[in-house]
Amino acid sequence: MSWIVYVLIVPLVFLGMLVNSLGVISLYRFKDVYMRMHGATKCSTLGTLFCAAAVIVYCAARIAAGGELRFAVLIIHIVMALFGLLIGNSTSAHVLSRAAYRSGIKPRFAVVDEFGDFCKKELEEEAAELAQEEERE
């Protein structure tokens, strides 16, 4: 393999490790559960994208050098895993923050709380539905 490939791969790997490390640091340094979740999910997503890009560059170089198709399959698997990561990280952060808010953990440094009114209405609707179900039984 050419040295040019390593010039592309090494910075991508180090950048991925650096961004993932910043995500770990954000878990200790941020003051609020919402800030911690934001830092951890954003950094882990971006850091993993950089590491996956390094693997894709390596696989593309191996395919170009020798024509080994097993590396093409690896690229397909990495792209599918990245789609899962992009969808899963954002969805899990949303679900965890919603559960934290509904369990009573309020954002400490928030200036405006627009979700509070929505959450109150949602809880009232759920309580009304439960009351209707109890009346039916």
C-alpha positions as YAML, in Angstrom:
chain: A
units: angstrom
residues:
- id: 1
  name: MET
  ca: [0.00, 0.00, 0.00]
- id: 2
  name: SER
  ca: [1.07, 3.52, -0.69]
- id: 3
  name: TRP
  ca: [2.24, 5.94, 1.97]
- id: 4
  name: ILE
  ca: [-0.49, 8.32, 0.83]
- id: 5
  name: VAL
  ca: [-3.08, 5.95, 2.27]
- id: 6
  name: TYR
  ca: [-1.36, 6.07, 5.63]
- id: 7
  name: VAL
  ca: [-1.27, 9.86, 5.46]
- id: 8
  name: LEU
  ca: [-5.08, 9.71, 5.20]
- id: 9
  name: ILE
  ca: [-5.67, 6.92, 7.70]
- id: 10
  name: VAL
  ca: [-3.50, 8.02, 10.62]
- id: 11
  name: PRO
  ca: [-5.02, 11.51, 11.04]
- id: 12
  name: LEU
  ca: [-8.53, 10.08, 10.77]
- id: 13
  name: VAL
  ca: [-7.83, 7.53, 13.49]
- id: 14
  name: PHE
  ca: [-6.19, 10.08, 15.79]
- id: 15
  name: LEU
  ca: [-9.00, 12.56, 15.20]
- id: 16
  name: GLY
  ca: [-11.55, 9.87, 15.98]
- id: 17
  name: MET
  ca: [-9.73, 8.94, 19.18]
- id: 18
  name: LEU
  ca: [-9.47, 12.60, 20.18]
- id: 19
  name: VAL
  ca: [-13.16, 13.31, 19.63]
- id: 20
  name: ASN
  ca: [-14.19, 10.12, 21.47]
- id: 21
  name: SER
  ca: [-11.91, 11.13, 24.35]
- id: 22
  name: LEU
  ca: [-13.60, 14.53, 24.47]
- id: 23
  name: GLY
  ca: [-16.90, 12.69, 24.83]
- id: 24
  name: VAL
  ca: [-15.55, 10.84, 27.85]
- id: 25
  name: ILE
  ca: [-14.27, 14.07, 29.36]
- id: 26
  name: SER
  ca: [-17.69, 15.66, 28.84]
- id: 27
  name: LEU
  ca: [-19.22, 13.02, 31.09]
- id: 28
  name: TYR
  ca: [-17.08, 14.26, 33.96]
- id: 29
  name: ARG
  ca: [-16.93, 17.98, 33.27]
- id: 30
  name: PHE
  ca: [-20.49, 18.93, 32.36]
- id: 31
  name: LYS
  ca: [-22.81, 19.82, 35.21]
- id: 32
  name: ASP
  ca: [-26.19, 18.62, 34.00]
- id: 33
  name: VAL
  ca: [-27.50, 15.26, 32.81]
- id: 34
  name: TYR
  ca: [-28.68, 16.87, 29.58]
- id: 35
  name: MET
  ca: [-25.31, 18.47, 28.90]
- id: 36
  name: ARG
  ca: [-23.53, 15.23, 29.64]
- id: 37
  name: MET
  ca: [-25.81, 13.30, 27.33]
- id: 38
  name: HIS
  ca: [-25.37, 15.86, 24.57]
- id: 39
  name: GLY
  ca: [-21.59, 15.82, 24.83]
- id: 40
  name: ALA
  ca: [-21.34, 12.05, 25.01]
- id: 41
  name: THR
  ca: [-23.67, 11.29, 22.10]
- id: 42
  name: LYS
  ca: [-22.36, 13.97, 19.76]
- id: 43
  name: CYS
  ca: [-18.73, 13.16, 20.41]
- id: 44
  name: SER
  ca: [-19.16, 9.41, 20.16]
- id: 45
  name: THR
  ca: [-21.05, 9.77, 16.89]
- id: 46
  name: LEU
  ca: [-18.49, 12.08, 15.31]
- id: 47
  name: GLY
  ca: [-15.49, 10.15, 16.64]
- id: 48
  name: THR
  ca: [-16.87, 6.88, 15.33]
- id: 49
  name: LEU
  ca: [-17.50, 8.49, 11.94]
- id: 50
  name: PHE
  ca: [-13.83, 9.46, 11.72]
- id: 51
  name: CYS
  ca: [-12.65, 5.98, 12.71]
- id: 52
  name: ALA
  ca: [-15.05, 4.37, 10.23]
- id: 53
  name: ALA
  ca: [-13.79, 6.72, 7.51]
- id: 54
  name: ALA
  ca: [-10.25, 5.51, 8.22]
- id: 55
  name: VAL
  ca: [-11.35, 1.89, 7.85]
- id: 56
  name: ILE
  ca: [-13.19, 2.69, 4.62]
- id: 57
  name: VAL
  ca: [-10.07, 4.39, 3.20]
- id: 58
  name: TYR
  ca: [-7.99, 1.35, 4.17]
- id: 59
  name: CYS
  ca: [-10.48, -1.05, 2.57]
- id: 60
  name: ALA
  ca: [-10.68, 1.04, -0.60]
- id: 61
  name: ALA
  ca: [-6.89, 1.00, -0.85]
- id: 62
  name: ARG
  ca: [-6.81, -2.78, -0.41]
- id: 63
  name: ILE
  ca: [-9.49, -3.20, -3.09]
- id: 64
  name: ALA
  ca: [-7.54, -0.95, -5.46]
- id: 65
  name: ALA
  ca: [-4.27, -2.77, -4.74]
- id: 66
  name: GLY
  ca: [-5.37, -6.36, -4.96]
- id: 67
  name: GLY
  ca: [-9.00, -6.48, -5.90]
- id: 68
  name: GLU
  ca: [-10.00, -8.43, -2.81]
- id: 69
  name: LEU
  ca: [-13.79, -8.33, -2.59]
- id: 70
  name: ARG
  ca: [-13.95, -9.17, 1.09]
- id: 71
  name: PHE
  ca: [-12.97, -5.57, 1.77]
- id: 72
  name: ALA
  ca: [-15.95, -4.41, -0.29]
- id: 73
  name: VAL
  ca: [-18.18, -6.45, 2.00]
- id: 74
  name: LEU
  ca: [-16.48, -4.82, 4.99]
- id: 75
  name: ILE
  ca: [-17.22, -1.36, 3.55]
- id: 76
  name: ILE
  ca: [-20.88, -2.30, 3.17]
- id: 77
  name: HIS
  ca: [-20.99, -3.52, 6.77]
- id: 78
  name: ILE
  ca: [-19.35, -0.34, 8.03]
- id: 79
  name: VAL
  ca: [-21.82, 1.86, 6.15]
- id: 80
  name: MET
  ca: [-24.76, -0.13, 7.56]
- id: 81
  name: ALA
  ca: [-23.29, 0.14, 11.06]
- id: 82
  name: LEU
  ca: [-22.89, 3.89, 10.60]
- id: 83
  name: PHE
  ca: [-26.56, 4.24, 9.67]
- id: 84
  name: GLY
  ca: [-27.47, 2.30, 12.79]
- id: 85
  name: LEU
  ca: [-25.15, 4.48, 14.87]
- id: 86
  name: LEU
  ca: [-26.53, 7.73, 13.49]
- id: 87
  name: ILE
  ca: [-30.11, 6.68, 14.11]
- id: 88
  name: GLY
  ca: [-29.49, 4.89, 17.40]
- id: 89
  name: ASN
  ca: [-27.40, 7.57, 19.13]
- id: 90
  name: SER
  ca: [-29.78, 10.41, 18.43]
- id: 91
  name: THR
  ca: [-32.85, 8.34, 19.26]
- id: 92
  name: SER
  ca: [-31.43, 7.00, 22.50]
- id: 93
  name: ALA
  ca: [-30.33, 10.48, 23.61]
- id: 94
  name: HIS
  ca: [-33.83, 11.77, 22.92]
- id: 95
  name: VAL
  ca: [-35.48, 8.93, 24.82]
- id: 96
  name: LEU
  ca: [-33.13, 9.23, 27.79]
- id: 97
  name: SER
  ca: [-33.53, 12.99, 28.04]
- id: 98
  name: ARG
  ca: [-37.31, 12.67, 27.82]
- id: 99
  name: ALA
  ca: [-37.30, 10.03, 30.55]
- id: 100
  name: ALA
  ca: [-35.06, 12.18, 32.73]
- id: 101
  name: TYR
  ca: [-37.36, 15.16, 32.32]
- id: 102
  name: ARG
  ca: [-40.50, 13.16, 33.01]
- id: 103
  name: SER
  ca: [-38.94, 11.64, 36.13]
- id: 104
  name: GLY
  ca: [-38.43, 15.12, 37.57]
- id: 105
  name: ILE
  ca: [-34.87, 16.03, 36.60]
- id: 106
  name: LYS
  ca: [-35.20, 19.56, 35.24]
- id: 107
  name: PRO
  ca: [-32.52, 21.29, 33.15]
- id: 108
  name: ARG
  ca: [-30.47, 23.29, 35.64]
- id: 109
  name: PHE
  ca: [-29.33, 26.10, 33.34]
- id: 110
  name: ALA
  ca: [-32.31, 26.38, 31.01]
- id: 111
  name: VAL
  ca: [-33.71, 29.85, 30.42]
- id: 112
  name: VAL
  ca: [-36.90, 28.76, 28.65]
- id: 113
  name: ASP
  ca: [-38.69, 25.48, 29.33]
- id: 114
  name: GLU
  ca: [-41.04, 24.88, 26.40]
- id: 115
  name: PHE
  ca: [-41.17, 21.15, 26.95]
- id: 116
  name: GLY
  ca: [-42.70, 21.58, 30.41]
- id: 117
  name: ASP
  ca: [-46.08, 22.73, 29.07]
- id: 118
  name: PHE
  ca: [-46.12, 19.99, 26.47]
- id: 119
  name: CYS
  ca: [-45.19, 17.39, 29.06]
- id: 120
  name: LYS
  ca: [-47.96, 18.57, 31.41]
- id: 121
  name: LYS
  ca: [-50.55, 18.27, 28.64]
- id: 122
  name: GLU
  ca: [-49.24, 14.84, 27.68]
- id: 123
  name: LEU
  ca: [-49.39, 13.60, 31.28]
- id: 124
  name: GLU
  ca: [-52.94, 14.94, 31.67]
- id: 125
  name: GLU
  ca: [-54.00, 13.13, 28.48]
- id: 126
  name: GLU
  ca: [-52.44, 9.89, 29.70]
- id: 127
  name: ALA
  ca: [-54.18, 10.25, 33.06]
- id: 128
  name: ALA
  ca: [-57.51, 10.86, 31.30]
- id: 129
  name: GLU
  ca: [-57.00, 7.77, 29.12]
- id: 130
  name: LEU
  ca: [-56.20, 5.65, 32.18]
- id: 131
  name: ALA
  ca: [-59.30, 6.95, 33.94]
- id: 132
  name: GLN
  ca: [-61.45, 6.07, 30.90]
- id: 133
  name: GLU
  ca: [-59.97, 2.56, 30.79]
- id: 134
  name: GLU
  ca: [-60.67, 2.07, 34.50]
- id: 135
  name: GLU
  ca: [-64.28, 3.19, 34.01]
- id: 136
  name: ARG
  ca: [-64.73, 0.66, 31.21]
- id: 137
  name: GLU
  ca: [-63.51, -2.18, 33.39]
...
